[in-house]
């Protein structure tokens, strides 16, 4: 699946969950708590393909999935840039010292599995918005 297609599909899933929670009277803090990995695994098994294997994308004791896809993630399915013969399709905007890249078929992809930045309660509180896509808009190709 292309990055853009995933982004749009994920936005719809995220939006549906948040709308449901708002209709049930959830506060900001309750919504943040709802997105904790263990709760999402139990209540929203279709939110992430890793949930089917009961697997985390980041090996953290506390993993919050509200910002699945980090606001600092940048992508372009056509490529962000070329580095020699390698087409870089995704990168970190900060850039995190915990991010890495992997190359497959001369295409470089960001591996942010060692980074915890967007999965902490403090980060989510600071950047919280009911519209996931609003916080994530800088990820989109310009």
C-alpha positions in Angstrom: 0.0 0.0 0.0 1.3 3.5 -0.9 2.0 5.9 2.0 -0.7 8.3 0.9 -3.3 5.5 0.7 -2.4 4.3 4.1 -2.5 7.8 5.5 -6.0 8.5 4.2 -7.4 5.1 5.3 -5.8 5.5 8.7 -7.3 9.0 9.1 -10.8 7.5 8.4 -10.3 4.8 11.1 -9.0 7.3 13.6 -11.8 9.8 12.9 -14.4 7.1 13.3 -13.1 6.0 16.7 -12.8 9.6 18.0 -16.3 10.4 16.8 -17.6 7.4 18.6 -15.8 8.4 21.8 -17.1 12.0 21.6 -20.7 10.7 21.2 -20.1 8.7 24.4 -19.1 11.8 26.3 -15.3 11.1 26.4 -13.1 14.0 27.5 -9.6 14.7 26.0 -7.9 12.6 28.8 -10.4 9.8 28.3 -9.7 9.7 24.6 -6.0 9.7 25.2 -6.4 6.8 27.6 -8.6 4.9 25.1 -5.7 4.9 22.6 -3.3 3.0 25.0 -2.1 -0.1 23.2 -3.7 -2.7 25.5 -7.1 -1.1 25.3 -6.9 -0.6 21.5 -5.9 -4.2 21.1 -9.0 -5.3 23.0 -11.5 -2.8 21.7 -10.3 -1.8 18.2 -8.7 -4.9 16.7 -8.9 -3.6 13.1 -7.2 -0.3 13.9 -3.7 -1.8 13.2 -2.6 -4.9 11.3 -0.1 -5.7 14.1 -3.0 -6.1 16.6 -3.9 -9.4 14.9 -0.5 -10.7 16.1 -0.8 -8.9 19.5 2.4 -7.1 18.5 3.6 -3.6 19.2 5.3 -1.5 16.6 7.5 0.1 19.3 8.8 -2.0 22.2 7.7 0.4 24.9 6.1 -0.5 28.2 3.6 2.4 27.7 2.6 2.7 24.1 -0.2 5.1 23.1 -1.5 4.7 19.5 -3.2 8.1 19.2 -0.4 9.4 17.0 0.1 6.2 15.0 2.3 7.8 12.3 4.3 10.5 13.9 3.7 14.2 13.2 7.4 14.3 12.3 7.1 11.6 9.7 7.5 12.9 6.1 6.6 10.9 3.0 6.1 11.2 -0.7 5.3 8.1 -2.7 7.1 9.7 -5.7 10.1 10.3 -3.5 11.4 13.0 -1.2 14.8 13.0 -2.8 17.4 10.9 -4.5 20.6 9.8 -2.7 22.8 8.3 -5.4 20.8 5.4 -6.8 18.4 5.3 -3.8 15.0 6.9 -3.9 14.1 8.2 -0.3 10.4 7.9 0.2 10.1 8.7 3.9 12.2 10.6 6.5 12.1 12.1 10.0 11.6 15.9 10.2 13.4 16.4 13.5 15.6 14.0 12.7 15.4 11.6 15.7 18.7 9.9 16.7 16.6 6.8 17.2 15.4 6.6 13.6 17.0 4.5 11.0 16.5 3.6 7.3 16.1 0.4 5.5 16.5 0.0 1.7 14.6 -2.4 -0.4 14.7 -2.4 -4.2 16.6 0.8 -4.3 13.9 2.6 -2.2 14.7 3.9 1.3 12.1 3.9 4.0 12.2 5.4 7.5 12.3 2.9 10.4 11.2 4.7 13.5 10.4 1.6 15.6 13.1 2.6 18.2 11.6 6.1 18.7 9.1 6.8 21.4 8.5 10.5 20.7 4.8 10.5 19.5 3.7 7.7 21.8 4.1 9.4 25.2 1.2 10.9 27.1 3.0 14.3 27.4 3.6 14.5 23.6 0.0 13.6 22.9 -1.4 16.1 25.4 0.8 18.9 23.9 -0.2 18.2 20.3 -3.7 16.8 20.9 -6.4 17.6 18.3 -9.6 15.7 17.7 -8.8 15.8 14.0 -5.7 13.5 13.6 -5.2 14.7 10.0 -4.9 18.3 11.2 -1.9 17.4 13.4 -0.5 15.2 10.7 -0.9 17.6 7.8 2.8 18.4 7.5 3.4 14.7 6.8 1.7 15.0 3.5 3.6 15.8 0.3 3.5 19.5 -0.5 
